[in-house]
Amino acid sequence: MRIFLFICLLLQTAVLAGQDLKPFKQIDVQITPWHHIPALIKTPDNMKSGKRYPLLVCLHGRSIAGTDVTKIFRQGVARQMHEGKNIDAVNKLDGKKYEFIVMAPLATSWSLGPEHLYNAISDAMKKYPIDSTRIYITGYSAGGWSVGMAVTDKRMASRVAAAVNMSPATIDAENLKSFHIAAENNIHVWYFGGTDEPVFLGNCKLFADSTNKYKPGLTKLTIGDHKHCCWEQYYDPAYRENGMNIYEWLLQYKR
């Protein structure tokens, strides 16, 4: 059995070696004491000793879940970077340019709940020079569910500096009653939804309103003329509102 598993591992490694994952590499992250999942990771090209970098965690939609990490490139931040776009950004508040560590975990099914997301980030923090005051999360559809669940979970919310949530699926009933947690942790969230995706746009409005009733001004909402799609428009670093793309916007906030 051990020989068989070893051969399978070699074959998987050989297959991955032939895949174009640039500018990422594949790693495994631990989400329970007994379970690891694959993830794509991109670190700055010339990391400086002693320097810590913002972490951007990217959470995929339901159709991406499974075992094939290359599916992550179909949508989201990873697709933009895979196509050669640069998401490094200047923080408008301090005028400094920031390079991100970008991690895109691959859920076995659906997306990652708060406990698994917390553990995945903890594992990454052991391996990479991550600035714990600048942990950002973003997701779309099922990944938007992950973001919504995270900012309404006490332990996970204590880590998040800011978030971008696109067309989120409906979160669990208990979390729907817990947006005070996002407010208490001062988590700014930029929501995106389309006029032709009424359920998902409704979730954007509900999540934003449920946060703002505790702390007005924590959320931002962009409504586009589209159905449940088109996230690439917003993830493209060339897309700007009020002079900022989502990456520049995130960098305004830290814990």
C-alpha positions, -999 to +999 in steps of 0.1 A: +000+000+000+028+024+009+045+017-025+012+024-043+007+057-025+043+067-032+038+060-069+005+080-069+023+109-053+051+108-078+026+107-107+007+137-092+039+156-088+048+149-124+014+161-136+017+193-116+052+199-128+037+200-164+011+225-154+015+262-158+008+277-124+027+309-128+032+331-109+020+308-082+032+275-067+012+248-051+014+241-014-007+222+012-024+241+041-037+224+072-074+230+080-078+204+108-053+183+127-060+155+102-067+173+070-048+194+045-060+210+013-041+223-017-036+260-022-019+283-046+006+308-031+024+338-046+051+356-026+069+388-036+097+381-060+124+397-039+113+393-003+135+413+022+147+397+053+128+408+084+100+424+063+064+413+067+039+414+038+001+418+036-018+385+030-047+384+006-067+352+008-088+345-023-119+323-020-134+306-050-170+298-062-187+264-059-178+252-094-141+254-087-142+231-056-125+197-058-090+186-064-078+205-095-059+236-085-058+249-120-096+256-118-088+285-095-075+304-125-110+305-140-121+334-119-109+359-093-076+374-082-056+343-093-069+346-128-058+382-130-023+373-118-021+342-140-028+365-170+001+386-160-016+415-142+001+431-112-020+437-081+008+453-060-006+487-050+001+520-034-016+527-002-032+561-006-029+569+031+008+565+035+020+567-001+039+534+002+038+506-023+028+472-009+035+437-023+010+410-014+014+374-004-016+359-022-031+326-011-059+308-029-070+276-011-090+250-029-119+236-009-130+200-014-166+211-018-184+244-017-160+267+002-142+272+035-160+279+067-145+301+094-127+274+114-110+260+083-102+294+070-087+304+104-065+273+104-054+277+068-042+313+076-025+301+108-006+275+088+004+301+062+016+324+090+040+298+102+056+294+068+056+330+053+064+365+066+028+377+069+019+410+085-008+400+110-022+435+109-029+433+072-048+401+065-074+406+038-100+382+024-120+383-008-144+358-024-172+355-049-204+334-048-197+305-025-164+323-017-186+353-008-203+330+017-169+323+032-162+360+035-197+366+051-192+338+075-157+349+084-166+385+093-195+373+115-174+347+134-157+360+166-123+342+162-120+347+124-132+384+125-104+392+150-079+386+122-095+404+093-084+439+085-108+444+055-126+424+029-141+425-006-172+404-011-187+397-045-221+382-051-222+363-018-243+332-013-266+333+017-247+327+050-259+305+079-289+318+100-268+323+132-242+343+113-270+365+097-277+376+133-240+383+140-230+413+120-223+431+152-191+411+153-179+427+120-188+461+135-170+454+168-139+444+149-141+475+126-140+454+094-146+474+063-162+454+035-167+464-001-197+445-016-204+440-053-236+427-068-256+428-101-291+440-108-299+407-126-289+385-097-316+395-071-308+369-044-271+377-044-276+414-047-301+411-019-275+394+002-250+423-005-276+448+007-286+428+038-250+422+049-241+459+044-272+472+062-268+446+090-232+460+096-240+496+092-268+496+117-241+489+143-214+511+128-224+534+099-199+537+071-181+504+075-194+490+042-193+501+005-217+487-021-212+487-059-242+476-081-235+466-117-258+459-146-251+421-148-263+387-137-244+362-115-211+367-133-186+394-144-164+394-113-134+398-135-144+433-142-140+442-105-109+420-098-090+436-127-066+461-111-075+485-139-110+488-125-113+519-102-139+537-082-131+571-067-095+566-080-089+532-062-090+496-073-099+470-047-063+463-038-056+500-031-088+502-012-080+472+011-046+487+020-062+517+036-072+494+065-051+475+091-058+460+125 
